[in-house]
């Protein structure tokens, strides 16, 4: 395996390369209609084809291994997935109007015709524009009409006398003819003449990189196919990119200014930003002292660095909390002045003063204090244990799930839900040790932390078992599967999105994309100690004959991170063994990958469907006659 850091020379004379429901109506007799509905309302039963998997003298029997089809084209596999989708649609048909209502609510909060905060870079302002009714963004720029230095008060001129807006690339045009379309990177060369962008049209996160002339939009050189979206300009005519090997592994891995450095760190589980002035050129830096710490108003929040200009004293950052919409600030590192450049408009009567965010801590089984961030609408909750709750968790890869703003969740919060994020071990919220205490042979701490948070919330009257719903995606889906096996009595409903649930089988197969690079997170089960530890929590291997809460599982057929077959097998085994009559639904997007559909409005449909399921499971949804 090589690093794949390849620089290519782009020549101006290089040849340009251009690339690029129906509804059936039938007369159905009432009896036939009932019979057809009864068939569709019967859960699909996957056939059993026993396959023995032996390791370290231990033999596991996987009856549903056949559901894995790397070509994603086998008729039997696709037929089973379509049957699951039909069953899910049938069971959810009585809340379709509610789903549509929630979707309309979420969409109505979006200012569809908008622009992002312009970034001044060289002789242009760069920004993204969204248009009413359009799924994707336009990448735009305007000339800067002044040579004055960048300050926090810099404003891009608009109006009839402003420099002309130039659309560099319109994703809506590029997306035509594709069920899925995503640009993973959009990078302008230092001199502003060329643009490189990484395009994915399947959702498999295998990108094709194109270079275009920023003014004409014409292609320059040949596209780079089958690589990652990690691209950077090295000068005006060299592009650095990261290749992949045959099984899709990437071949590899302080915000500094001319006179300042902005240090992003963490304190008590939250981001902290401090700006320091650097000594004069040629003098040693030594120990950083006398920095300015940026103050934030919410008790819990999310802060991310934005692209800033090296030669200026202005650092730009993105800020939000669970009650504060996404905001872009420019902060002057000399004066300490912070100027709001853009705050996302939230329509539909949203008023941040109606909502409360809290930071609470739960004691884990070993005494460790686990932080939680809580959001609720103060005029819609009782805080006496009677309120419904959605508890979210992730807890892997040292990823910090900081409490950022989400428009969709207000469709639950405005209905009286309390929304909580459990910042459990395995994430990075509390530092490196927090991560190390939730990985490899400490992974079970992630699951017991989540259970401890749930129990704390119940004990302190935020909710009850009968009203507690949980949600997690990807590695958070593993969390869902593990806690459902460990404490199915604790939850009323669970949503496991693209869940990594067949841990042992996947980690034993190095031909699966990402497996070998994942050994650092989960362990290498070819070693006996790791094998048996992973087997102790792997959701598929621990499904048993017991009652489970209502469960919704989702997948993407083209997902390169979690193969669709993992959740498919998990649901099949649950159907075989569970002893309850609660809902068990599986929805597989046949034209999407790990991150669901690509359009900004299409994504909202998934949220609306999920929330309709939760309300249905809690008995809070109005039912329509079939």
Helices and strands as residue ranges (DSSP letters): E 6-9, H 30-40, E 51-55, E 58-62, G 65-67, H 75-91, G 92-95, H 96-108, E 114-115, E 119-121, E 124-130, E 138-143, E 166-170, H 171-174, E 182-188, E 194-200, E 207-213, E 224-233, E 238-243, E 255-256, E 260-267, E 270-277, E 292-293, E 302-305, E 314-320, E 327-332, E 338-343, G 352-354, E 355-363, E 369-377, E 389-393, H 410-413, E 418-422, H 432-436, G 440-442, H 444-459, G 465-467, E 468-473, H 475-486, G 488-490, E 493-497, H 503-507, H 515-522, H 528-535, H 539-542, E 550-556, H 564-577, E 584-589, H 602-617
